[in-house]
Each structure stands twice: as C-alpha cells, then as structure tokens.
Amino acid sequence: MPRRNPARRAALADAAIGLLAAEGIHGLTHRAVEGAAGLPTGTAANYFSSREELLVAAAERAVSLHLADVERIDRAVDVGSSSNPLAELITVSLQEAVTASRERYLAIFELQLEARRRPVLAATLARLGSVASAITADEHRTLGLSVPPDAIPTLVTLYGGVLFTLVTGPGGVERDAIRRLAHAIVRGAVDAHPGGP
C-alpha cells in the first residue's frame, strides 16, 4: 500500500523535479530521487511503485507549484496601476520562470517530451493543462482583465513558446526585454481574436 505522508511525497516529487531539470529523463530513478531527497533506499518505491508513477507525481507537483505562483503573482501585482495589466502579470511570471523557478520549467519540458511516449503521463499533463487554462480564465475574470475567452488558448500557447525559449536559453535576460515579449504575447493573442480590448 502506498504511503500517505504528504510532506515526504512532496519532497520526493521535488527531488524528481530537480533531477529532471539537471539530468533529464534518463537521470530519474527511484534511487536517484531518494538520494536527492536525502531519504533511505526504498522510500521512493513505498510512494511510487513505478517510474511512471514518479513521473506523474513530478508533473502534478510542478503544475501545482506553477498554479500557486500564478495566484501569488496575481495578488502581488497592482493591476490597477498598469496601462496593460495582463502584460505586467506575464512579465513578472516570465521573470520568475527564468530565475527562481527555472529548474521547475526545465523539468516540465522534459515531462512534456516524455509524454509523447507515455500515454498515462500525456493524459495527466493534458488534464493538468485544462485545469491551468480554466484557472487562468478565472483569474482574468477575477482581476477584471478584458481578454476574450477564446483568446486565452492563444495566449497560453504564445506564453508557452516564449517561456520555452527563455528558460532553455543561456539566461541573463533583462526585464525590459521580457516586458517587450509580454506585450507582444498579449497583442498577438488579442489581435488574433478581435472583439476584446
């Protein structure tokens, strides 16, 4: 029977995220995760009976942390003081992704590539992506952002492309450059779906 200690499960998933970012999918083993988490041999198998379960747990944890960041950023950014509040939110999100959260997004990209070969992981990521899109739309409504609902999938796709480019690049991107990209994302999504702001 799988163990139920949420803190230990999260520690194992966090260690898996770190390994995915540092070593890629081939560096992810139960033993490597235990070592990275500083836990005894056999602990990971008590929580995740297969490598696939470990991958799914890493995906769920990474998306959960991403959604928590979205909520925190939405609360922290003063959308009323910006001429383009959505671009400002995206700027802050991208800035954090290429600095403090870079490891997590590198892991997510590894998981997305592996999902092409693992239907269970693909289904998990698709479900998590749907949840993230719904939360994004809800956050936009809550913040009073006038983005047409049908523009949100385009917005998410453009954001994802920029995110991939920045996170996998050499780093050191200036905030002004990120801000210009954020404005281009918003402009591109809204222009592709007339009827919005």
MDTraj code that builds the backbone (N, CA, C; nanometers):
import mdtraj as md
import numpy as np

residues = "MET PRO ARG ARG ASN PRO ALA ARG ARG ALA ALA LEU ALA ASP ALA ALA ILE GLY LEU LEU ALA ALA GLU GLY ILE HIS GLY LEU THR HIS ARG ALA VAL GLU GLY ALA ALA GLY LEU PRO THR GLY THR ALA ALA ASN TYR PHE SER SER ARG GLU GLU LEU LEU VAL ALA ALA ALA GLU ARG ALA VAL SER LEU HIS LEU ALA ASP VAL GLU ARG ILE ASP ARG ALA VAL ASP VAL GLY SER SER SER ASN PRO LEU ALA GLU LEU ILE THR VAL SER LEU GLN GLU ALA VAL THR ALA SER ARG GLU ARG TYR LEU ALA ILE PHE GLU LEU GLN LEU GLU ALA ARG ARG ARG PRO VAL LEU ALA ALA THR LEU ALA ARG LEU GLY SER VAL ALA SER ALA ILE THR ALA ASP GLU HIS ARG THR LEU GLY LEU SER VAL PRO PRO ASP ALA ILE PRO THR LEU VAL THR LEU TYR GLY GLY VAL LEU PHE THR LEU VAL THR GLY PRO GLY GLY VAL GLU ARG ASP ALA ILE ARG ARG LEU ALA HIS ALA ILE VAL ARG GLY ALA VAL ASP ALA HIS PRO GLY GLY PRO".split()
xyz = np.array([
    [0.0847, -0.1181, 0.0000],
    [0.0000, 0.0000, 0.0000],
    [0.0897, 0.1251, 0.0000],
    [0.0606, 0.2225, -0.0897],
    [0.1422, 0.3440, -0.0957],
    [0.1342, 0.4235, 0.0340],
    [0.2445, 0.4886, 0.0681],
    [0.2494, 0.5711, 0.1879],
    [0.1716, 0.7001, 0.1657],
    [0.1286, 0.7627, 0.2770],
    [0.0405, 0.8787, 0.2685],
    [0.0976, 1.0061, 0.3295],
    [0.2236, 1.0082, 0.3692],
    [0.2806, 1.1285, 0.4296],
    [0.2965, 1.2359, 0.3209],
    [0.2098, 1.3397, 0.3207],
    [0.2129, 1.4399, 0.2126],
    [0.3455, 1.5153, 0.2031],
    [0.4079, 1.5429, 0.3171],
    [0.5341, 1.6172, 0.3145],
    [0.6450, 1.5336, 0.2501],
    [0.6490, 1.4053, 0.2818],
    [0.7511, 1.3182, 0.2229],
    [0.7236, 1.2977, 0.0739],
    [0.5977, 1.2825, 0.0389],
    [0.5608, 1.2668, -0.1026],
    [0.6034, 1.3915, -0.1818],
    [0.5778, 1.5097, -0.1252],
    [0.6173, 1.6348, -0.1910],
    [0.7688, 1.6448, -0.2021],
    [0.8412, 1.6010, -0.0968],
    [0.9878, 1.6044, -0.1012],
    [1.0413, 1.5143, -0.2120],
    [0.9810, 1.3984, -0.2286],
    [1.0220, 1.3073, -0.3360],
    [0.9906, 1.3672, -0.4725],
    [0.8733, 1.4274, -0.4862],
    [0.8362, 1.4903, -0.6141],
    [0.9276, 1.6090, -0.6436],
    [0.9615, 1.6873, -0.5424],
    [1.0538, 1.7998, -0.5613],
    [1.1915, 1.7502, -0.6048],
    [1.2364, 1.6412, -0.5441],
    [1.3656, 1.5835, -0.5827],
    [1.3600, 1.5345, -0.7272],
    [1.2473, 1.4764, -0.7661],
    [1.2307, 1.4301, -0.9047],
    [1.2369, 1.5484, -1.0011],
    [1.1737, 1.6590, -0.9647],
    [1.1774, 1.7795, -1.0490],
    [1.3214, 1.8270, -1.0656],
    [1.3967, 1.8296, -0.9557],
    [1.5359, 1.8713, -0.9628],
    [1.6196, 1.7811, -1.0515],
    [1.5974, 1.6516, -1.0411],
    [1.6718, 1.5565, -1.1253],
    [1.6340, 1.5705, -1.2720],
    [1.5061, 1.5871, -1.2997],
    [1.4630, 1.6056, -1.4392],
    [1.5297, 1.7280, -1.4997],
    [1.5373, 1.8357, -1.4224],
    [1.5992, 1.9583, -1.4729],
    [1.7488, 1.9416, -1.4932],
    [1.8148, 1.8732, -1.4009],
    [1.9608, 1.8624, -1.4048],
    [2.0105, 1.7534, -1.4995],
    [1.9396, 1.6403, -1.5021],
    [1.9922, 1.5248, -1.5743],
    [1.9005, 1.4721, -1.6834],
    [1.7822, 1.5283, -1.6950],
    [1.6894, 1.4798, -1.7960],
    [1.6175, 1.3540, -1.7501],
    [1.5370, 1.3028, -1.8369],
    [1.4507, 1.1898, -1.8045],
    [1.5301, 1.0647, -1.7676],
    [1.6474, 1.0474, -1.8278],
    [1.7257, 0.9260, -1.8020],
    [1.7933, 0.9270, -1.6659],
    [1.8030, 1.0424, -1.6034],
    [1.8617, 1.0511, -1.4703],
    [1.7625, 1.0259, -1.3590],
    [1.6371, 1.0032, -1.3954],
    [1.5321, 0.9873, -1.2952],
    [1.5116, 0.8398, -1.2623],
    [1.5577, 0.8010, -1.1449],
    [1.5349, 0.6668, -1.0925],
    [1.4885, 0.6805, -0.9480],
    [1.4296, 0.5750, -0.8960],
    [1.3879, 0.5779, -0.7560],
    [1.5071, 0.6061, -0.6648],
    [1.6177, 0.5385, -0.6906],
    [1.7358, 0.5550, -0.6053],
    [1.7913, 0.6972, -0.6143],
    [1.7945, 0.7533, -0.7358],
    [1.8454, 0.8901, -0.7517],
    [1.7548, 0.9900, -0.6793],
    [1.6249, 0.9681, -0.6859],
    [1.5300, 1.0565, -0.6173],
    [1.5495, 1.0480, -0.4667],
    [1.5658, 0.9274, -0.4154],
    [1.5896, 0.9110, -0.2715],
    [1.7172, 0.9832, -0.2284],
    [1.8220, 0.9677, -0.3097],
    [1.9479, 1.0344, -0.2776],
    [1.9333, 1.1862, -0.2776],
    [1.8651, 1.2379, -0.3806],
    [1.8461, 1.3834, -0.3899],
    [1.7602, 1.4367, -0.2758],
    [1.6652, 1.3551, -0.2299],
    [1.5774, 1.3969, -0.1199],
    [1.6385, 1.3692, 0.0169],
    [1.7520, 1.2968, 0.0199],
    [1.8148, 1.2625, 0.1464],
    [1.7353, 1.1605, 0.2262],
    [1.6709, 1.0679, 0.1552],
    [1.5870, 0.9675, 0.2208],
    [1.6453, 0.8277, 0.1996],
    [1.6092, 0.7343, 0.2880],
    [1.6655, 0.5994, 0.2784],
    [1.6216, 0.5256, 0.1515],
    [1.7063, 0.4313, 0.1121],
    [1.6753, 0.3458, -0.0022],
    [1.5423, 0.2751, 0.0218],
    [1.4604, 0.2709, -0.0798],
    [1.3300, 0.2055, -0.0714],
    [1.2156, 0.3014, -0.0444],
    [1.2473, 0.4234, -0.0013],
    [1.1413, 0.5198, 0.0315],
    [1.0581, 0.5546, -0.0914],
    [1.1238, 0.5839, -0.2033],
    [1.0502, 0.6242, -0.3241],
    [0.9567, 0.5144, -0.3712],
    [1.0025, 0.3896, -0.3635],
    [0.9177, 0.2770, -0.4062],
    [0.7968, 0.2608, -0.3145],
    [0.8084, 0.3044, -0.1898],
    [0.6932, 0.2991, -0.0992],
    [0.5842, 0.3982, -0.1401],
    [0.6230, 0.5034, -0.2088],
    [0.5276, 0.6054, -0.2519],
    [0.4879, 0.5912, -0.3980],
    [0.5798, 0.5442, -0.4798],
    [0.5565, 0.5341, -0.6253],
    [0.6064, 0.3980, -0.6718],
    [0.5133, 0.3113, -0.7064],
    [0.5517, 0.1737, -0.7381],
    [0.6232, 0.1603, -0.8723],
    [0.6129, 0.2607, -0.9573],
    [0.6785, 0.2528, -1.0881],
    [0.7402, 0.3886, -1.1228],
    [0.8262, 0.3852, -1.2214],
    [0.8873, 0.5102, -1.2692],
    [0.7799, 0.6030, -1.3260],
    [0.6811, 0.5434, -1.3912],
    [0.5726, 0.6238, -1.4479],
    [0.4954, 0.6979, -1.3391],
    [0.4703, 0.6315, -1.2264],
    [0.4027, 0.6986, -1.1150],
    [0.4872, 0.8148, -1.0627],
    [0.6168, 0.7969, -1.0622],
    [0.7079, 0.9025, -1.0187],
    [0.7035, 1.0209, -1.1151],
    [0.6979, 0.9932, -1.2447],
    [0.6869, 1.0988, -1.3460],
    [0.5554, 1.1753, -1.3307],
    [0.4466, 1.1023, -1.3101],
    [0.3159, 1.1655, -1.2928],
    [0.3161, 1.2536, -1.1671],
    [0.3768, 1.2039, -1.0593],
    [0.3832, 1.2826, -0.9357],
    [0.4645, 1.4106, -0.9564],
    [0.5740, 1.4001, -1.0310],
    [0.6552, 1.5187, -1.0600],
    [0.5744, 1.6190, -1.1417],
    [0.4987, 1.5694, -1.2397],
    [0.4155, 1.6577, -1.3227],
    [0.3095, 1.7268, -1.2377],
    [0.2417, 1.6505, -1.1545],
    [0.1373, 1.7083, -1.0695],
    [0.1949, 1.8128, -0.9741],
    [0.3104, 1.7837, -0.9180],
    [0.3737, 1.8776, -0.8249],
    [0.4183, 2.0047, -0.8966],
    [0.4782, 1.9892, -1.0152],
    [0.5257, 2.1059, -1.0905],
    [0.4104, 2.1970, -1.1285],
    [0.3005, 2.1384, -1.1735],
    [0.1852, 2.2198, -1.2120],
    [0.1219, 2.2834, -1.0885],
    [0.1161, 2.2105, -0.9786],
    [0.0619, 2.2661, -0.8545],
    [0.1434, 2.3880, -0.8094],
    [0.2757, 2.3774, -0.8174],
    [0.3618, 2.4907, -0.7799],
    [0.3437, 2.6075, -0.8766],
    [0.3269, 2.5771, -1.0045],
    [0.3030, 2.6821, -1.1044],
    [0.1730, 2.7571, -1.0721],
    [0.0669, 2.6837, -1.0424],
    [-0.0621, 2.7479, -1.0135],
    [-0.0541, 2.8314, -0.8856],
    [0.0201, 2.7840, -0.7874],
    [0.0393, 2.8633, -0.6651],
    [0.1136, 2.9925, -0.6974],
    [0.2122, 2.9840, -0.7869],
    [0.2849, 3.1046, -0.8282],
    [0.1925, 3.2026, -0.8996],
    [0.1063, 3.1499, -0.9862],
    [0.0124, 3.2362, -1.0590],
    [-0.0744, 3.3140, -0.9603],
    [-0.1287, 3.2440, -0.8626],
    [-0.2139, 3.3104, -0.7632],
    [-0.1353, 3.4154, -0.6837],
    [-0.0125, 3.3817, -0.6446],
    [0.0704, 3.4746, -0.5675],
    [0.1042, 3.5983, -0.6513],
    [0.1394, 3.5777, -0.7759],
    [0.1728, 3.6903, -0.8635],
    [0.0499, 3.7774, -0.8866],
    [-0.0652, 3.7148, -0.9067],
    [-0.1886, 3.7914, -0.9272],
    [-0.2200, 3.8800, -0.8074],
    [-0.1907, 3.8306, -0.6874],
    [-0.2148, 3.9114, -0.5662],
    [-0.1105, 4.0208, -0.5490],
    [0.0119, 3.9942, -0.5938],
    [0.1221, 4.0874, -0.5691],
    [0.1284, 4.2035, -0.6672],
    [0.0852, 4.1809, -0.7912],
    [0.0961, 4.2849, -0.8936],
    [-0.0251, 4.3768, -0.8857],
    [0.0002, 4.5045, -0.8826],
    [-0.1072, 4.6040, -0.8776],
    [-0.1573, 4.6285, -1.0201],
    [-0.2607, 4.5524, -1.0588],
    [-0.3096, 4.5619, -1.1965],
    [-0.3755, 4.6965, -1.2251],
    [-0.4211, 4.7652, -1.1214],
    [-0.4865, 4.8947, -1.1428],
    [-0.3911, 5.0057, -1.1822],
    [-0.2613, 4.9878, -1.1540],
    [-0.1660, 5.0951, -1.1824],
    [-0.0939, 5.0762, -1.3157],
    [-0.1296, 4.9759, -1.3908],
    [-0.0603, 4.9480, -1.5171],
    [-0.1522, 4.9766, -1.6353],
    [-0.0934, 5.0289, -1.7425],
    [-0.1737, 5.0532, -1.8634],
    [-0.2063, 4.9218, -1.9337],
    [-0.1287, 4.8173, -1.9096],
    [-0.1546, 4.6849, -1.9665],
    [-0.1295, 4.5823, -1.8562],
    [-0.2283, 4.5635, -1.7676],
    [-0.2069, 4.4780, -1.6510],
    [-0.1737, 4.3331, -1.6860],
    [-0.2319, 4.2808, -1.7925],
    [-0.2023, 4.1431, -1.8293],
    [-0.0560, 4.1288, -1.8706],
    [-0.0060, 4.2241, -1.9476],
    [0.1353, 4.2202, -1.9869],
    [0.2250, 4.2300, -1.8641],
    [0.1842, 4.3092, -1.7650],
    [0.2637, 4.3206, -1.6427],
    [0.2654, 4.1879, -1.5665],
    [0.1501, 4.1216, -1.5566],
    [0.1439, 3.9908, -1.4906],
    [0.2326, 3.8893, -1.5628],
    [0.2268, 3.8904, -1.6949],
    [0.3077, 3.7966, -1.7736],
    [0.4559, 3.8281, -1.7574],
    [0.4908, 3.9558, -1.7515],
    [0.6304, 3.9952, -1.7309],
    [0.6838, 3.9375, -1.6005],
    [0.6091, 3.9558, -1.4931],
    [0.6521, 3.9058, -1.3624],
    [0.6617, 3.7532, -1.3648],
    [0.5641, 3.6887, -1.4251],
    [0.5638, 3.5424, -1.4332],
    [0.6845, 3.4906, -1.5106],
    [0.7121, 3.5504, -1.6264],
    [0.8275, 3.5073, -1.7067],
    [0.9587, 3.5350, -1.6341],
    [0.9678, 3.6494, -1.5687],
    [1.0897, 3.6837, -1.4948],
    [1.1180, 3.5792, -1.3877],
    [1.0150, 3.5399, -1.3143],
    [1.0329, 3.4373, -1.2113],
    [1.0678, 3.3025, -1.2731],
    [1.0069, 3.2726, -1.3883],
    [1.0320, 3.1439, -1.4530],
    [1.1771, 3.1294, -1.4974],
    [1.2392, 3.2391, -1.5406],
    [1.3774, 3.2293, -1.5882],
    [1.4788, 3.2469, -1.4758],
    [1.4295, 3.2759, -1.3563],
    [1.5219, 3.2930, -1.2430],
    [1.4884, 3.1888, -1.1353],
    [1.4025, 3.2240, -1.0435],
    [1.3742, 3.1395, -0.9268],
    [1.3139, 3.0032, -0.9612],
    [1.2364, 2.9946, -1.0675],
    [1.1649, 2.8703, -1.0994],
    [1.2170, 2.8004, -1.2242],
    [1.3337, 2.8383, -1.2697],
    [1.3869, 2.7832, -1.3946],
    [1.3935, 2.6308, -1.3926],
    [1.4401, 2.5742, -1.2819],
    [1.4527, 2.4297, -1.2687],
    [1.3179, 2.3603, -1.2910],
    [1.2138, 2.4160, -1.2325],
    [1.0816, 2.3553, -1.2449],
    [1.0352, 2.3507, -1.3903],
    [1.0576, 2.4612, -1.4630],
    [1.0111, 2.4645, -1.6019],
    [1.0957, 2.3760, -1.6923],
    [1.2246, 2.3638, -1.6630],
    [1.3060, 2.2679, -1.7381],
    [1.2508, 2.1265, -1.7176],
    [1.2108, 2.0945, -1.5951],
    [1.1517, 1.9638, -1.5665],
    [1.0206, 1.9445, -1.6419],
    [0.9387, 2.0485, -1.6446],
    [0.8111, 2.0382, -1.7173],
    [0.8357, 2.0099, -1.8650],
    [0.9349, 2.0745, -1.9248],
    [0.9637, 2.0495, -2.0660],
    [1.0118, 1.9061, -2.0868],
    [1.0924, 1.8546, -1.9956],
    [1.1344, 1.7141, -2.0032],
    [1.0119, 1.6224, -1.9966],
    [0.9205, 1.6525, -1.9057],
    [0.7995, 1.5716, -1.8909],
    [0.7122, 1.5775, -2.0163],
    [0.7020, 1.6955, -2.0756],
    [0.6213, 1.7085, -2.1975],
    [0.6784, 1.6246, -2.3106],
    [0.8095, 1.6218, -2.3230],
    [0.8714, 1.5386, -2.4265],
    [0.8504, 1.3903, -2.3976],
    [0.8667, 1.3505, -2.2736],
    [0.8473, 1.2105, -2.2371],
    [0.7016, 1.1675, -2.2541],
    [0.6097, 1.2603, -2.2385],
    [0.4673, 1.2292, -2.2524],
    [0.4322, 1.1808, -2.3928],
    [0.5146, 1.2134, -2.4902],
    [0.4897, 1.1649, -2.6267],
    [0.5020, 1.0125, -2.6338],
    [0.5730, 0.9531, -2.5379],
    [0.5946, 0.8087, -2.5367],
    [0.5183, 0.7382, -2.4257],
    [0.4556, 0.8141, -2.3382],
    [0.3861, 0.7556, -2.2221],
    [0.2435, 0.8103, -2.2154],
    [0.1458, 0.7324, -2.2600],
    [0.0069, 0.7800, -2.2621],
    [-0.0467, 0.8247, -2.1256],
    [-0.0070, 0.7570, -2.0186],
    [-0.0567, 0.7954, -1.8859],
    [-0.0046, 0.9341, -1.8493],
    [0.1218, 0.9597, -1.8766],
    [0.1797, 1.0915, -1.8491],
    [0.1160, 1.1970, -1.9387],
    [0.0922, 1.1614, -2.0655],
    [0.0272, 1.2548, -2.1582],
    [-0.1119, 1.2915, -2.1084],
    [-0.1865, 1.1927, -2.0616],
    [-0.3219, 1.2188, -2.0108],
    [-0.3166, 1.3077, -1.8869],
    [-0.2194, 1.2827, -1.7993],
    [-0.2042, 1.3656, -1.6789],
    [-0.1731, 1.5092, -1.7162],
    [-0.0775, 1.5277, -1.8074],
    [-0.0410, 1.6640, -1.8479],
    [-0.1564, 1.7341, -1.9191],
    [-0.2326, 1.6607, -1.9995],
    [-0.3483, 1.7212, -2.0680],
    [-0.4516, 1.7659, -1.9657],
    [-0.4777, 1.6817, -1.8665],
    [-0.5740, 1.7169, -1.7612],
    [-0.5244, 1.8382, -1.6832],
    [-0.3977, 1.8369, -1.6460],
    [-0.3411, 1.9489, -1.5718],
    [-0.3415, 2.0759, -1.6562],
    [-0.3172, 2.0628, -1.7862],
    [-0.3215, 2.1787, -1.8757],
    [-0.4605, 2.2385, -1.8835],
    [-0.5623, 2.1523, -1.8867],
    [-0.7008, 2.2008, -1.8891],
    [-0.7348, 2.2754, -1.7607],
    [-0.6894, 2.2206, -1.6491],
    [-0.7126, 2.2869, -1.5194],
    [-0.6431, 2.4224, -1.5182],
    [-0.5183, 2.4268, -1.5654],
    [-0.4424, 2.5526, -1.5668],
    [-0.5104, 2.6568, -1.6548],
    [-0.5625, 2.6151, -1.7702],
    [-0.6316, 2.7090, -1.8594],
    [-0.7587, 2.7627, -1.7943],
    [-0.8326, 2.6738, -1.7278],
    [-0.9554, 2.7176, -1.6602],
    [-0.9230, 2.8149, -1.5477],
    [-0.8168, 2.7873, -1.4727],
    [-0.7773, 2.8773, -1.3645],
    [-0.7308, 3.0110, -1.4209],
    [-0.6585, 3.0069, -1.5327],
    [-0.6139, 3.1311, -1.5974],
    [-0.7346, 3.2163, -1.6366],
    [-0.8337, 3.1546, -1.6993],
    [-0.9539, 3.2279, -1.7394],
    [-1.0255, 3.2862, -1.6176],
    [-1.0340, 3.2073, -1.5100],
    [-1.0994, 3.2538, -1.3881],
    [-1.0223, 3.3700, -1.3248],
    [-0.8892, 3.3611, -1.3233],
    [-0.8078, 3.4696, -1.2692],
    [-0.8274, 3.5979, -1.3504],
    [-0.8369, 3.5837, -1.4812],
    [-0.8583, 3.7017, -1.5664],
    [-0.9905, 3.7696, -1.5307],
    [-1.0944, 3.6888, -1.5102],
    [-1.2242, 3.7459, -1.4732],
    [-1.2164, 3.8134, -1.3361],
    [-1.1533, 3.7446, -1.2409],
    [-1.1416, 3.7979, -1.1046],
    [-1.0672, 3.9308, -1.1030],
    [-0.9625, 3.9410, -1.1838],
    [-0.8822, 4.0631, -1.1875],
    [-0.9432, 4.1718, -1.2762],
    [-1.0528, 4.1372, -1.3448],
    [-1.1179, 4.2352, -1.4311],
    [-1.0437, 4.2605, -1.5614],
    [-0.9648, 4.1625, -1.6058],
    [-0.8921, 4.1775, -1.7324],
    [-0.9868, 4.1461, -1.8475],
    [-0.9914, 4.2367, -1.9431],
    [-1.0863, 4.2187, -2.0536],
    [-1.0205, 4.1439, -2.1699],
    [-0.9928, 4.0168, -2.1474],
    [-0.9368, 3.9295, -2.2506],
    [-1.0494, 3.8402, -2.2985],
    [-1.0742, 3.8380, -2.4306],
    [-1.1806, 3.7497, -2.4794],
    [-1.1510, 3.6042, -2.4409],
    [-1.2500, 3.5319, -2.3929],
    [-1.2259, 3.3924, -2.3520],
    [-1.1639, 3.3068, -2.4615],
    [-1.2024, 3.3322, -2.5873],
    [-1.1457, 3.2498, -2.6943],
    [-1.0006, 3.2870, -2.7258],
    [-0.9498, 3.3970, -2.6680],
    [-0.8094, 3.4348, -2.6870],
    [-0.7170, 3.3658, -2.5868],
    [-0.7743, 3.3096, -2.4813],
    [-0.6912, 3.2516, -2.3756],
    [-0.6067, 3.1340, -2.4252],
    [-0.6611, 3.0394, -2.5040],
    [-0.5728, 2.9325, -2.5543],
    [-0.4557, 2.9870, -2.6376],
    [-0.4804, 3.0901, -2.7173],
    [-0.3721, 3.1515, -2.7947],
    [-0.2713, 3.2163, -2.7011],
    [-0.3211, 3.2852, -2.6005],
    [-0.2355, 3.3486, -2.5018],
    [-0.1456, 3.2451, -2.4329],
    [-0.2048, 3.1321, -2.3925],
    [-0.1298, 3.0259, -2.3253],
    [-0.0243, 2.9666, -2.4191],
    [-0.0595, 2.9487, -2.5457],
    [0.0358, 2.8941, -2.6428],
    [0.1523, 2.9886, -2.6661],
    [0.1242, 3.1164, -2.6844],
    [0.2312, 3.2141, -2.7052],
    [0.3197, 3.2256, -2.5810],
    [0.2571, 3.2277, -2.4653],
    [0.3326, 3.2317, -2.3394],
    [0.4246, 3.1100, -2.3309],
    [0.3702, 2.9922, -2.3633],
    [0.4492, 2.8694, -2.3568],
    [0.5703, 2.8725, -2.4478],
    [0.5544, 2.9279, -2.5680],
    [0.6667, 2.9372, -2.6614],
    [0.7759, 3.0301, -2.6102],
    [0.7352, 3.1446, -2.5585],
    [0.8325, 3.2396, -2.5030],
    [0.8985, 3.1795, -2.3784],
    [0.8180, 3.1151, -2.2954],
    [0.8700, 3.0515, -2.1753],
    [0.9784, 2.9492, -2.2106],
    [0.9508, 2.8650, -2.3091],
    [1.0475, 2.7637, -2.3517],
    [1.1774, 2.8295, -2.3992],
    [1.1640, 2.9309, -2.4819],
    [1.2823, 2.9993, -2.5360],
    [1.3668, 3.0618, -2.4257],
    [1.3008, 3.1288, -2.3316],
    [1.3747, 3.1952, -2.2242],
    [1.4366, 3.0966, -2.1256],
    [1.3606, 2.9950, -2.0861],
    [1.4078, 2.9007, -1.9851],
    [1.5206, 2.8130, -2.0380],
    [1.5135, 2.7739, -2.1637],
    [1.6167, 2.6856, -2.2185],
    [1.7347, 2.7626, -2.2759],
    [1.7241, 2.8950, -2.2795],
    [1.8326, 2.9777, -2.3306],
    [1.9445, 2.9940, -2.2290],
    [2.0423, 3.0768, -2.2637],
    [2.1597, 3.0923, -2.1767],
    [2.1326, 3.1677, -2.0469],
    [2.0191, 3.2331, -2.0356],
    [1.9871, 3.3065, -1.9127],
    [2.0310, 3.4512, -1.9215],
    [2.0108, 3.5229, -1.8115],
    [2.0512, 3.6620, -1.8059],
    [1.9675, 3.7562, -1.8903],
    [1.8401, 3.7266, -1.9079],
    [1.7531, 3.8125, -1.9886],
    [1.7100, 3.9331, -1.9053],
    [1.7218, 4.0505, -1.9623],
    [1.6850, 4.1726, -1.8908],
    [1.5340, 4.1868, -1.8814],
    [1.4902, 4.2499, -1.7745],
    [1.3463, 4.2658, -1.7503],
    [1.2784, 4.3447, -1.8625],
    [1.3443, 4.4446, -1.9178],
    [1.2839, 4.5220, -2.0267],
    [1.2590, 4.4344, -2.1493],
    [1.3505, 4.3430, -2.1776],
    [1.3324, 4.2517, -2.2906],
    [1.2153, 4.1583, -2.2634],
    [1.2033, 4.1111, -2.1399],
    [1.0904, 4.0244, -2.1033],
    [0.9599, 4.1028, -2.1123],
    [0.9611, 4.2281, -2.0689],
    [0.8407, 4.3112, -2.0767],
    [0.7960, 4.3296, -2.2225],
    [0.8911, 4.3515, -2.3122],
    [0.8554, 4.3653, -2.4553],
    [0.7928, 4.2359, -2.5082],
    [0.8477, 4.1223, -2.4683],
    [0.7911, 3.9931, -2.5100],
    [0.6507, 3.9756, -2.4526],
    [0.6311, 4.0152, -2.3279],
    [0.4987, 4.0031, -2.2660],
    [0.3957, 4.0872, -2.3401],
    [0.4328, 4.2079, -2.3779],
    [0.3403, 4.2926, -2.4546],
    [0.3107, 4.2303, -2.5909],
    [0.4113, 4.1691, -2.6522],
    [0.3902, 4.1037, -2.7824],
    [0.2966, 3.9839, -2.7682],
    [0.3090, 3.9089, -2.6584],
    [0.2196, 3.7951, -2.6345],
    [0.0756, 3.8426, -2.6257],
    [0.0515, 3.9448, -2.5449],
    [-0.0854, 3.9956, -2.5265],
    [-0.1391, 4.0502, -2.6578],
    [-0.0581, 4.1309, -2.7258],
    [-0.1014, 4.1888, -2.8528],
    [-0.1350, 4.0790, -2.9535],
    [-0.0477, 3.9782, -2.9631],
    [-0.0703, 3.8688, -3.0570],
    [-0.1962, 3.7911, -3.0283],
    [-0.2212, 3.7611, -2.8996],
    [-0.3404, 3.6832, -2.8634],
    [-0.4669, 3.7630, -2.8877],
    [-0.4667, 3.8904, -2.8487],
    [-0.5875, 3.9736, -2.8642],
    [-0.6120, 4.0038, -3.0115],
    [-0.5062, 4.0342, -3.0874],
    [-0.5234, 4.0638, -3.2316],
    [-0.5745, 3.9422, -3.3075],
    [-0.5401, 3.8228, -3.2600],
    [-0.5851, 3.7008, -3.3280],
    [-0.7324, 3.6707, -3.2993],
    [-0.7882, 3.7393, -3.1964],
    [-0.9273, 3.7180, -3.1576],
    [-0.9949, 3.8521, -3.1373],
    [-1.0316, 3.9194, -3.2452],
    [-1.0942, 4.0514, -3.2334],
    [-1.2215, 4.0448, -3.1467],
    [-1.2519, 4.1559, -3.0896],
    [-1.3708, 4.1618, -3.0035],
    [-1.3335, 4.1827, -2.8590],
    [-1.2033, 4.1772, -2.8323],
    [-1.1540, 4.2016, -2.6963],
    [-1.1153, 4.3470, -2.6837],
    [-1.0190, 4.3765, -2.5950],
    [-0.9791, 4.5148, -2.5708],
    [-0.9071, 4.5738, -2.6892],
])
top = md.Topology()
chain = top.add_chain()
for i, resn in enumerate(residues, 1):
    res = top.add_residue(resn, chain, resSeq=i)
    for name in ("N", "CA", "C"):
        top.add_atom(name, md.element.get_by_symbol(name[0]), res)
traj = md.Trajectory(xyz[None], top)
